[in-house]
Amino acid sequence: MESTIERTLCHIVLLSKHLDHYNLRGAIIVSLMELGVPTKCAGFEFLKKAIELKRKDPTRALAKDIYLEISLHYKLNSEDLVEQAIRDAIKMAWRHGSKEAWEWYFSYNGRAVVNKPTNSEFISRISYILEIWQECKITKGDRNERD
């Protein structure tokens, strides 16, 4: 029986093959769409930016730093608006998105996903998966250059 880690690695390798021509932003968009985050809501745009910022610097604080930067970027009055829009986007995706995608992105040790992830869990998890994807892409590129 295939472990969760093996399935995760296989999915990441599959993503890396299909997303070779995309940059990080493209991979973020594909991941959000795969999970069912509605593209028409502001939370989709905010999630893209939050994941991109978290991916560039994993040590950044979400509420005090990333939400503030997003609110300034989009000229909003408050970072609370950013937090709420992201929460609503995740909630819509949780209710209407692909259960298989949610299981792949958020299951741990083979346990089914029971609770909707928090904003922080969602952003951190997608960011981490994309970090692994980029490592696969870099490793694959390095290997091709040596051949």
Disulfide bonds with the S-S distance in Angstrom:
none
